Amino acid sequence: MSEQRSAARGEAHGALRLWTPAPEGDRVRFAPDPDDRYAVVDDLEAAHVILVLDRWPQVDGVGHLVFTEHPQVRSFRVSTFQRHVDARRAQAGQPAPDRALRVGDVFWVRAGDDPRWNDPRRWQLLDVTASARRAAHAAQVVAVNPAMRLREADVAHESSGPPSPEGPRRPPAGAAASTV
């Protein structure tokens, strides 16, 4: 979750809205809610999976995911969580429904009748790993590419007020472009 941004920083880049990834699967029904959770497999120990759960992220005007930065950590038996994930992947028609859990896997989670987030068998769950990795990669490209940071600043400036008398800044000739 090192790619996270605080809500205050995200607001500087325009209006925030709920992130709506495009999860893989031919039977995916997905409508995020602010009370849903973004669950990341943080660690896999011998018999336990360690999940970090944060409120479902928002996305700012330049495409960065914005988190609340008040995550919860939960530990569950790997076998129990894996069976639940496998069943939900199969139910949604997602690829590789029986793929083993990996550190960095990301899930949309709705608690259902488990408001304390203690029983993953009661959760609605959808694997959004591919979309989350694309979002993290896009944020990394911007972070390491000065030309992209200039463009990001232009987008934030354009969305927050009248245009600069100097006109928009452009990346130098030959700079790599990316859609973020």
N, CA, C and O of each residue as an XYZ file, in Angstrom:
720
protein
N       0.828     -1.183      0.000
C       0.000      0.000      0.000
C       0.871      1.244      0.000
O       0.443      2.317      0.425
N       2.099      1.087     -0.483
C       3.014      2.211     -0.485
C       2.623      3.272     -1.501
O       3.146      4.385     -1.455
N       1.718      2.956     -2.413
C       1.308      3.922     -3.424
C       0.166      4.810     -2.939
O      -0.365      5.609     -3.710
N      -0.217      4.678     -1.675
C      -1.352      5.419     -1.159
C      -1.061      6.910     -1.086
O       0.084      7.340     -0.946
N      -2.107      7.663     -1.182
C      -2.031      9.111     -1.020
C      -3.084      9.512     -0.004
O      -4.139      8.885      0.093
N      -2.795     10.544      0.739
C      -3.768     10.986      1.741
C      -4.914     11.729      1.070
O      -4.774     12.235     -0.044
N      -6.030     11.789      1.748
C      -7.189     12.485      1.208
C      -6.876     13.959      0.973
O      -7.317     14.522     -0.029
N      -6.128     14.597      1.869
C      -5.807     16.016      1.710
C      -5.002     16.244      0.433
O      -5.265     17.198     -0.300
N      -4.038     15.391      0.163
C      -3.240     15.558     -1.046
C      -4.085     15.264     -2.279
O      -3.956     15.942     -3.298
N      -4.953     14.253     -2.190
C      -5.807     13.910     -3.318
C      -6.752     15.031     -3.685
O      -7.016     15.256     -4.866
N      -7.271     15.743     -2.690
C      -8.203     16.827     -2.954
C      -7.543     17.952     -3.734
O      -8.221     18.690     -4.448
N      -6.228     18.092     -3.610
C      -5.518     19.121     -4.357
C      -5.551     18.831     -5.853
O      -5.313     19.730     -6.659
N      -5.840     17.600     -6.233
C      -5.863     17.222     -7.644
C      -7.273     17.126     -8.199
O      -7.478     16.457     -9.211
N      -8.221     17.750     -7.596
C      -9.575     17.762     -8.133
C     -10.542     16.972     -7.277
O     -10.174     16.400     -6.251
N     -11.776     16.953     -7.717
C     -12.840     16.277     -6.977
C     -12.570     14.786     -6.866
O     -12.079     14.155     -7.802
N     -12.894     14.243     -5.718
C     -12.706     12.813     -5.484
C     -14.001     12.073     -5.795
O     -15.097     12.583     -5.565
N     -13.851     10.864     -6.321
C     -14.989      9.988     -6.573
C     -14.543      8.571     -6.251
O     -13.345      8.290     -6.231
N     -15.486      7.678     -6.002
C     -15.130      6.298     -5.696
C     -14.422      5.657     -6.875
O     -14.807      5.847     -8.029
N     -13.386      4.900     -6.570
C     -12.657      4.157     -7.603
C     -13.530      3.000     -8.068
O     -14.061      2.246     -7.253
N     -13.674      2.866     -9.359
C     -14.445      1.771     -9.932
C     -13.549      1.026    -10.909
O     -13.494      1.366    -12.091
N     -12.852      0.015    -10.421
C     -11.967     -0.748    -11.301
C     -12.768     -1.589    -12.279
O     -13.987     -1.714    -12.162
N     -12.070     -2.159    -13.237
C     -12.694     -3.055    -14.212
C     -12.216     -4.473    -13.916
O     -11.286     -4.960    -14.560
N     -12.846     -5.143    -12.945
C     -12.393     -6.489    -12.605
C     -12.665     -7.479    -13.727
O     -13.647     -7.363    -14.460
N     -11.772     -8.453    -13.840
C     -11.944     -9.495    -14.842
C     -13.009    -10.464    -14.376
O     -13.148    -10.718    -13.180
N     -13.759    -11.003    -15.320
C     -14.783    -11.986    -15.000
C     -16.024    -11.759    -15.831
O     -16.434    -10.620    -16.056
N     -16.619    -12.843    -16.286
C     -17.766    -12.696    -17.170
C     -19.097    -12.577    -16.427
O     -20.126    -12.326    -17.054
N     -19.096    -12.752    -15.101
C     -20.332    -12.603    -14.326
C     -20.138    -11.599    -13.183
O     -20.757    -11.724    -12.126
N     -19.291    -10.624    -13.400
C     -18.978     -9.644    -12.356
C     -20.117     -8.648    -12.213
O     -20.547     -8.031    -13.188
N     -20.594     -8.501    -10.998
C     -21.569     -7.466    -10.632
C     -20.876     -6.632     -9.572
O     -20.582     -7.120     -8.481
N     -20.615     -5.374     -9.894
C     -19.745     -4.592     -9.024
C     -20.214     -3.153     -8.952
O     -20.285     -2.464     -9.970
N     -20.534     -2.699     -7.755
C     -20.886     -1.307     -7.513
C     -20.326     -0.934     -6.149
O     -20.952     -1.221     -5.129
N     -19.150     -0.294     -6.110
C     -18.531      0.014     -4.818
C     -19.343      1.030     -4.016
O     -20.081      1.850     -4.562
N     -19.175      0.938     -2.708
C     -19.836      1.805     -1.748
C     -18.746      2.344     -0.825
O     -17.758      1.649     -0.589
N     -18.890      3.556     -0.297
C     -17.851      4.096      0.586
C     -17.568      3.239      1.818
O     -16.485      3.334      2.396
N     -18.524      2.404      2.228
C     -18.301      1.553      3.400
C     -17.647      0.219      3.063
O     -17.347     -0.562      3.966
N     -17.421     -0.055      1.787
C     -16.731     -1.275      1.394
C     -15.260     -1.168      1.775
O     -14.791     -0.104      2.179
N     -14.549     -2.260      1.647
C     -13.134     -2.282      2.002
C     -12.281     -2.726      0.822
O     -12.701     -3.507     -0.031
N     -11.075     -2.197      0.814
C     -10.011     -2.558     -0.108
C      -9.106     -3.444      0.733
O      -8.464     -2.967      1.668
N      -9.050     -4.725      0.409
C      -8.292     -5.686      1.212
C      -7.069     -6.136      0.428
O      -7.185     -6.603     -0.705
N      -5.903     -5.994      1.035
C      -4.642     -6.388      0.402
C      -4.025     -7.517      1.207
O      -3.955     -7.458      2.434
N      -3.574     -8.557      0.493
C      -2.820     -9.615      1.153
C      -1.440     -9.030      1.445
O      -0.629     -8.822      0.543
N      -1.198     -8.771      2.727
C       0.047     -8.141      3.150
C       1.133     -9.167      3.444
O       2.318     -8.893      3.250
N       0.735    -10.346      3.911
C       1.717    -11.368      4.250
C       1.030    -12.728      4.261
O      -0.158    -12.842      4.564
N       1.790    -13.737      3.928
C       1.330    -15.120      4.024
C       2.309    -15.844      4.933
O       3.468    -16.056      4.577
N       1.830    -16.217      6.100
C       2.648    -16.969      7.032
C       2.294    -18.438      6.867
O       1.496    -18.777      5.994
N       2.850    -19.297      7.660
C       2.637    -20.735      7.511
C       1.166    -21.097      7.369
O       0.784    -21.742      6.393
N       0.348    -20.698      8.310
C      -1.062    -21.077      8.269
C      -1.995    -19.877      8.226
O      -3.214    -20.046      8.241
N      -1.443    -18.661      8.173
C      -2.279    -17.461      8.236
C      -2.012    -16.513      7.083
O      -0.888    -16.385      6.595
N      -3.081    -15.852      6.662
C      -2.981    -14.769      5.701
C      -3.220    -13.483      6.495
O      -4.160    -13.393      7.286
N      -2.369    -12.507      6.276
C      -2.509    -11.207      6.932
C      -3.083    -10.246      5.891
O      -2.481    -10.010      4.844
N      -4.261     -9.698      6.202
C      -4.915     -8.744      5.313
C      -4.878     -7.357      5.918
O      -5.039     -7.190      7.128
N      -4.666     -6.365      5.074
C      -4.808     -4.976      5.469
C      -6.071     -4.479      4.784
O      -6.179     -4.513      3.558
N      -7.031     -4.014      5.589
C      -8.309     -3.526      5.070
C      -8.405     -2.030      5.291
O      -8.237     -1.541      6.408
N      -8.674     -1.315      4.224
C      -8.882      0.125      4.305
C     -10.224      0.422      3.646
O     -10.724     -0.381      2.857
N     -10.800      1.561      3.964
C     -12.043      1.942      3.288
C     -11.796      1.937      1.782
O     -10.675      2.139      1.315
N     -12.864      1.702      1.042
C     -12.737      1.668     -0.407
C     -12.171      3.001     -0.879
O     -12.661      4.052     -0.465
N     -11.143      2.985     -1.744
C     -10.472      4.229     -2.127
C     -11.284      5.091     -3.073
O     -12.185      4.631     -3.775
N     -10.925      6.344     -3.055
C     -11.438      7.287     -4.022
C     -10.335      7.517     -5.046
O      -9.196      7.095     -4.844
N     -10.666      8.169     -6.118
C      -9.680      8.499     -7.135
C      -9.767     10.001     -7.374
O     -10.856     10.572     -7.431
N      -8.608     10.628     -7.512
C      -8.606     12.080     -7.709
C      -8.640     12.409     -9.202
O      -8.732     11.513    -10.041
N      -8.564     13.687     -9.520
C      -8.685     14.154    -10.899
C      -7.603     13.695    -11.839
O      -7.781     13.774    -13.055
N      -6.478     13.216    -11.323
C      -5.399     12.727    -12.186
C      -5.234     11.219    -12.097
O      -4.260     10.664    -12.605
N      -6.190     10.552    -11.449
C      -6.177      9.094    -11.451
C      -5.483      8.412    -10.297
O      -5.339      7.190    -10.317
N      -5.045      9.148     -9.289
C      -4.417      8.525     -8.123
C      -5.469      7.968     -7.169
O      -6.491      8.604     -6.910
N      -5.203      6.773     -6.651
C      -6.070      6.225     -5.614
C      -5.790      6.960     -4.317
O      -4.634      7.204     -3.971
N      -6.843      7.312     -3.601
C      -6.741      8.068     -2.357
C      -7.379      7.226     -1.255
O      -8.545      6.844     -1.347
N      -6.592      6.941     -0.201
C      -7.027      6.103      0.911
C      -7.186      6.945      2.171
O      -6.664      8.056      2.262
N      -7.918      6.397      3.141
C      -8.140      7.116      4.395
C      -6.934      7.061      5.315
O      -6.800      7.899      6.207
N      -6.069      6.106      5.118
C      -4.881      5.896      5.950
C      -5.223      5.497      7.378
O      -4.483      5.818      8.307
N      -6.334      4.803      7.556
C      -6.708      4.240      8.851
C      -7.039      2.762      8.663
O      -8.138      2.319      8.995
N      -6.086      2.005      8.129
C      -6.390      0.600      7.827
C      -6.480     -0.268      9.080
O      -5.976      0.077     10.149
N      -7.135     -1.395      8.902
C      -7.225     -2.421      9.939
C      -6.425     -3.622      9.453
O      -6.346     -3.878      8.252
N      -5.842     -4.344     10.373
C      -5.111     -5.555     10.030
C      -5.878     -6.737     10.602
O      -6.269     -6.736     11.769
N      -6.086     -7.744      9.762
C      -6.780     -8.955     10.189
C      -5.970    -10.170      9.758
O      -5.318    -10.166      8.714
N      -6.025    -11.200     10.577
C      -5.344    -12.460     10.282
C      -6.392    -13.567     10.245
O      -7.235    -13.673     11.137
N      -6.325    -14.388      9.200
C      -7.253    -15.502      9.042
C      -6.466    -16.743      8.641
O      -5.344    -16.642      8.145
N      -7.053    -17.898      8.857
C      -6.431    -19.134      8.403
C      -6.386    -19.109      6.877
O      -7.386    -18.800      6.230
N      -5.241    -19.431      6.309
C      -5.082    -19.411      4.859
C      -6.106    -20.331      4.202
O      -6.740    -19.950      3.218
N      -6.270    -21.528      4.734
C      -7.179    -22.493      4.104
C      -8.613    -21.958      4.049
O      -9.287    -22.120      3.032
N      -9.079    -21.336      5.103
C     -10.439    -20.785      5.145
C     -10.590    -19.651      4.140
O     -11.542    -19.620      3.360
N      -9.647    -18.723      4.168
C      -9.736    -17.574      3.265
C      -9.569    -18.011      1.816
O     -10.279    -17.516      0.940
N      -8.637    -18.935      1.545
C      -8.415    -19.414      0.179
C      -9.676    -20.067     -0.391
O     -10.036    -19.810     -1.540
N     -10.346    -20.901      0.392
C     -11.585    -21.536     -0.083
C     -12.643    -20.485     -0.439
O     -13.326    -20.600     -1.457
N     -12.769    -19.464      0.408
C     -13.747    -18.410      0.149
C     -13.387    -17.635     -1.125
O     -14.257    -17.366     -1.953
N     -12.117    -17.281     -1.280
C     -11.664    -16.554     -2.467
C     -11.908    -17.404     -3.715
O     -12.422    -16.902     -4.716
N     -11.544    -18.683     -3.661
C     -11.748    -19.573     -4.813
C     -13.213    -19.623     -5.214
O     -13.540    -19.536     -6.398
N     -14.098    -19.763     -4.227
C     -15.533    -19.841     -4.518
C     -16.038    -18.542     -5.140
O     -16.823    -18.575     -6.088
N     -15.603    -17.419     -4.625
C     -16.063    -16.124     -5.145
C     -15.505    -15.860     -6.540
O     -16.208    -15.325     -7.397
N     -14.232    -16.236     -6.777
C     -13.667    -16.079     -8.124
C     -14.461    -16.921     -9.121
O     -14.794    -16.443    -10.205
N     -14.762    -18.154     -8.768
C     -15.521    -19.041     -9.655
C     -16.927    -18.487     -9.894
O     -17.423    -18.508    -11.020
N     -17.561    -17.995     -8.836
C     -18.912    -17.442     -8.939
C     -18.950    -16.250     -9.892
O     -19.928    -16.069    -10.618
N     -17.883    -15.426     -9.894
C     -17.823    -14.240    -10.750
C     -17.298    -14.557    -12.151
O     -17.267    -13.679    -13.013
N     -16.886    -15.802    -12.381
C     -16.324    -16.163    -13.673
C     -14.957    -15.549    -13.899
O     -14.577    -15.262    -15.035
N     -14.218    -15.349    -12.819
C     -12.897    -14.739    -12.936
C     -11.864    -15.775    -13.381
O     -12.010    -16.962    -13.093
N     -10.818    -15.323    -14.085
C      -9.788    -16.248    -14.534
C      -9.081    -16.901    -13.346
O      -8.977    -16.315    -12.268
N      -8.597    -18.124    -13.567
C      -7.835    -18.872    -12.561
C      -8.519    -18.850    -11.202
O      -7.951    -18.355    -10.229
N      -9.735    -19.382    -11.129
C     -10.484    -19.281     -9.879
C      -9.825    -19.996     -8.704
O     -10.141    -19.702     -7.551
N      -8.921    -20.925     -8.974
C      -8.286    -21.651     -7.876
C      -6.817    -21.271     -7.703
O      -6.051    -22.033     -7.112
N      -6.412    -20.099     -8.212
C      -5.028    -19.645     -8.060
C      -4.737    -19.379     -6.587
O      -5.553    -18.789     -5.878
N      -3.584    -19.815     -6.144
C      -3.196    -19.600     -4.748
C      -3.054    -18.109     -4.456
O      -2.673    -17.319     -5.320
N      -3.366    -17.754     -3.232
C      -3.200    -16.369     -2.785
C      -1.736    -15.967     -2.900
O      -0.834    -16.787     -2.729
N      -1.518    -14.682     -3.196
C      -0.168    -14.124     -3.274
C      -0.140    -12.808     -2.504
O      -1.147    -12.108     -2.403
N       1.026    -12.490     -1.967
C       1.201    -11.175     -1.352
C       0.952    -10.143     -2.448
O       1.469    -10.265     -3.558
N       0.160     -9.133     -2.126
C      -0.176     -8.082     -3.082
C      -1.522     -8.274     -3.757
O      -1.997     -7.361     -4.433
N      -2.155     -9.436     -3.598
C      -3.496     -9.623     -4.146
C      -4.433     -8.609     -3.489
O      -4.302     -8.303     -2.304
N      -5.378     -8.094     -4.273
C      -6.286     -7.053     -3.798
C      -7.726     -7.495     -4.050
O      -8.054     -8.044     -5.102
N      -8.575     -7.240     -3.055
C      -9.975     -7.636     -3.143
C     -10.878     -6.488     -2.732
O     -10.576     -5.740     -1.802
N     -12.004     -6.359     -3.448
C     -13.110     -5.524     -2.994
C     -13.888     -6.395     -2.027
O     -14.189     -7.551     -2.326
N     -14.215     -5.839     -0.862
C     -14.910     -6.621      0.154
C     -16.075     -5.808      0.719
O     -15.950     -4.621      1.021
N     -17.208     -6.492      0.850
C     -18.378     -5.923      1.532
C     -18.682     -6.867      2.691
O     -18.741     -8.083      2.506
N     -18.873     -6.317      3.870
C     -18.975     -7.132      5.079
C     -20.260     -7.933      5.191
O     -20.286     -8.943      5.894
N     -21.297     -7.527      4.540
C     -22.566     -8.229      4.717
C     -23.023     -8.088      6.160
O     -23.159     -6.972      6.663
N     -23.263     -9.216      6.831
C     -23.720     -9.152      8.221
C     -22.570     -9.293      9.214
O     -22.776     -9.735     10.344
N     -21.355     -8.917      8.793
C     -20.173     -8.984      9.655
C     -19.555     -7.588      9.797
O     -18.467     -7.346      9.276
N     -20.229     -6.672     10.490
C     -19.753     -5.294     10.560
C     -18.402     -5.126     11.258
O     -17.781     -4.069     11.153
N     -17.944     -6.154     11.965
C     -16.649     -6.041     12.644
C     -15.510     -6.603     11.798
O     -14.358     -6.577     12.232
N     -15.799     -7.101     10.620
C     -14.786     -7.603      9.683
C     -14.003     -8.778     10.260
O     -12.798     -8.893     10.035
N     -14.683     -9.648     11.002
C     -13.994    -10.754     11.652
C     -14.195    -12.114     10.988
O     -13.474    -13.060     11.304
N     -15.163    -12.232     10.073
C     -15.437    -13.534      9.475
C     -15.496    -13.419      7.954
O     -16.538    -13.065      7.403
N     -14.393    -13.712      7.273
C     -14.367    -13.531      5.818
C     -15.341    -14.434      5.071
O     -15.649    -14.163      3.910
N     -15.828    -15.484      5.692
C     -16.804    -16.360      5.025
C     -18.122    -15.646      4.792
O     -18.914    -16.074      3.953
N     -18.372    -14.563      5.519
C     -19.612    -13.788      5.360
C     -19.454    -12.621      4.390
O     -20.427    -11.932      4.086
N     -18.257    -12.401      3.912
C     -17.996    -11.252      3.049
C     -18.390    -11.524      1.605
O     -18.209    -12.630      1.095
N     -18.925    -10.513      0.962
C     -18.954    -10.499     -0.498
C     -17.538    -10.099     -0.899
O     -16.934     -9.241     -0.255
N     -17.015    -10.695     -1.927
C     -15.614    -10.478     -2.254
C     -15.429    -10.572     -3.759
O     -16.066    -11.392     -4.419
N     -14.561     -9.734     -4.298
C     -14.248     -9.755     -5.714
C     -12.758     -9.469     -5.877
O     -12.236     -8.521     -5.290
N     -12.085    -10.276     -6.661
C     -10.658    -10.085     -6.911
C     -10.480     -8.923     -7.887
O     -10.936     -8.995     -9.028
N      -9.816     -7.850     -7.441
C      -9.556     -6.679     -8.286
C      -8.053     -6.458     -8.423
O      -7.602     -5.336     -8.655
N      -7.282     -7.531     -8.279
C      -5.824     -7.439     -8.288
C      -5.293     -6.795     -9.559
O      -4.455     -5.896     -9.484
N      -5.754     -7.227    -10.714
C      -5.220     -6.700    -11.976
C      -5.442     -5.187    -12.076
O      -4.525     -4.457    -12.453
N      -6.634     -4.714    -11.748
C      -6.912     -3.266    -11.797
C      -6.078     -2.502    -10.786
O      -5.580     -1.417    -11.087
N      -5.918     -3.056     -9.584
C      -5.120     -2.386     -8.553
C      -3.655     -2.296     -8.975
O      -2.997     -1.286     -8.726
N      -3.152     -3.331     -9.603
C      -1.752     -3.297    -10.062
C      -1.569     -2.272    -11.180
O      -0.544     -1.593    -11.234
N      -2.550     -2.155    -12.066
C      -2.459     -1.129    -13.115
C      -2.458      0.266    -12.491
O      -1.689      1.128    -12.916
N      -3.311      0.500    -11.485
C      -3.360      1.809    -10.824
C      -2.048      2.111    -10.112
O      -1.566      3.243    -10.157
N      -1.465      1.111     -9.454
C      -0.181      1.312     -8.763
C       0.936      1.583     -9.770
O       1.807      2.418     -9.528
N       0.905      0.879    -10.890
C       1.933      1.093    -11.914
C       1.835      2.508    -12.487
O       2.854      3.171    -12.681
N       0.617      2.968    -12.755
C       0.434      4.321    -13.275
C       0.960      5.359    -12.291
O       1.602      6.327    -12.698
N       0.692      5.167    -10.993
C       1.195      6.095     -9.979
C       2.720      6.066     -9.923
O       3.356      7.102     -9.735
N       3.299      4.892    -10.086
C       4.767      4.771    -10.062
C       5.383      5.475    -11.270
O       6.408      6.144    -11.133
N       4.779      5.334    -12.443
C       5.295      5.998    -13.643
C       5.339      7.500    -13.430
O       6.326      8.152    -13.771
N       4.267      8.053    -12.865
C       4.227      9.492    -12.602
C       5.276      9.870    -11.560
O       5.929     10.905    -11.689
N       5.442      9.050    -10.536
C       6.378      9.369     -9.454
C       7.824      9.416     -9.927
O       8.609     10.211     -9.409
N       8.195      8.591    -10.892
C       9.598      8.530    -11.314
C       9.876      9.315    -12.585
O      11.030      9.409    -13.002
N       8.856      9.879    -13.211
C       9.028     10.577    -14.474
C       8.733     12.065    -14.285
O       7.571     12.450    -14.158
N       9.769     12.904    -14.264
C       9.549     14.340    -14.045
C       8.594     14.961    -15.061
O       7.812     15.845    -14.710
N       8.644     14.515    -16.302
C       7.741     15.079    -17.311
C       6.290     14.783    -16.961
O       5.420     15.627    -17.175
N       6.021     13.613    -16.433
C       4.655     13.272    -16.045
C       4.221     14.080    -14.830
O       3.053     14.457    -14.732
N       5.142     14.354    -13.896
C       4.775     15.175    -12.745
C       4.400     16.589    -13.195
O       3.499     17.202    -12.622
N       5.089     17.110    -14.221
C       4.726     18.422    -14.754
C       3.314     18.372    -15.324
O       2.521     19.283    -15.084
N       2.990     17.330    -16.070
C       1.652     17.205    -16.652
C       0.614     17.063    -15.544
O      -0.473     17.634    -15.634
N       0.944     16.302    -14.496
C       0.036     16.140    -13.367
C      -0.253     17.497    -12.733
O      -1.397     17.788    -12.383
N       0.774     18.323    -12.586
C       0.591     19.650    -12.007
C      -0.303     20.505    -12.905
O      -1.137     21.260    -12.407
N      -0.135     20.391    -14.223
C      -0.993     21.125    -15.152
C      -2.444     20.714    -14.995
O      -3.330     21.568    -14.954
N      -2.699     19.406    -14.906
C      -4.071     18.917    -14.764
C      -4.676     19.443    -13.475
O      -5.819     19.899    -13.471
N      -3.923     19.387    -12.374
C      -4.431     19.877    -11.097
C      -4.714     21.375    -11.173
O      -5.731     21.848    -10.665
N      -3.806     22.121    -11.814
C      -3.985     23.558    -11.929
C      -5.205     23.884    -12.790
O      -6.004     24.752    -12.437
N      -5.347     23.186    -13.922
C      -6.459     23.446    -14.828
C      -7.788     23.160    -14.157
O      -8.777     23.842    -14.425
N      -7.824     22.152    -13.281
C      -9.092     21.810    -12.647
C      -9.399     22.693    -11.446
O     -10.505     22.639    -10.910
N      -8.439     23.503    -11.016
C      -8.664     24.289     -9.807
C      -8.830     25.780    -10.053
O      -9.006     26.531     -9.094
N      -8.783     26.231    -11.276
C      -8.947     27.658    -11.486
C      -8.713     28.058    -12.920
O      -8.583     27.201    -13.794
N      -8.657     29.369    -13.176
C      -8.473     29.855    -14.543
C      -7.077     29.505    -15.058
O      -6.162     29.295    -14.262
N      -6.906     29.440    -16.377
C      -5.605     29.088    -16.941
C      -4.542     30.131    -16.618
O      -4.831     31.314    -16.439
N      -3.333     29.663    -16.551
C      -2.196     30.524    -16.283
C      -1.949     31.421    -17.488
O      -2.124     30.975    -18.622
N      -1.540     32.697    -17.272
C      -1.240     33.562    -18.416
C      -0.069     33.017    -19.233
O       0.082     33.354    -20.408
N       0.751     32.184    -18.618
C       1.888     31.612    -19.335
C       1.467     30.444    -20.218
O       2.248     29.993    -21.056
N       0.245     29.950    -20.043
C      -0.220     28.790    -20.797
C       0.208     27.516    -20.099
O       1.022     27.555    -19.176
N      -0.331     26.385    -20.530
C       0.021     25.117    -19.885
C       1.453     24.725    -20.177
O       1.972     24.971    -21.266
N       2.085     24.109    -19.189
C       3.449     23.607    -19.396
C       3.354     22.269    -20.093
O       2.416     21.505    -19.864
N       4.304     21.989    -20.926
C       4.341     20.733    -21.667
C       5.617     19.979    -21.305
O       6.632     20.597    -20.983
N       5.571     18.643    -21.357
C       6.790     17.873    -21.127
C       7.804     18.195    -22.211
O       7.424     18.566    -23.321
N       9.104     18.057    -21.902
C      10.117     18.315    -22.902
C       9.981     17.345    -24.075
O       9.456     16.243    -23.919
N      10.455     17.758    -25.241
C      10.407     16.910    -26.431
C      11.115     15.590    -26.142
O      12.180     15.564    -25.526
N      10.518     14.516    -26.588
C      11.127     13.199    -26.395
C      10.769     12.539    -25.097
O      11.165     11.396    -24.870
N      10.028     13.212    -24.222
C       9.640     12.595    -22.942
C       8.585     11.532    -23.211
O       7.731     11.686    -24.083
N       8.663     10.469    -22.456
C       7.690      9.383    -22.606
C       6.336      9.840    -22.127
O       6.222     10.520    -21.108
N       5.323      9.469    -22.856
C       3.952      9.815    -22.459
C       3.281      8.592    -21.868
O       3.631      7.456    -22.189
N       2.324      8.834    -21.010
C       1.574      7.757    -20.406
C       0.177      8.253    -20.107
O      -0.027      9.431    -19.816
N      -0.781      7.350    -20.179
C      -2.126      7.743    -19.782
C      -2.308      7.374    -18.345
O      -2.214      6.204    -17.975
N      -2.568      8.362    -17.535
C      -2.737      8.138    -16.093
C      -4.107      8.589    -15.692
O      -4.470      8.494    -14.520
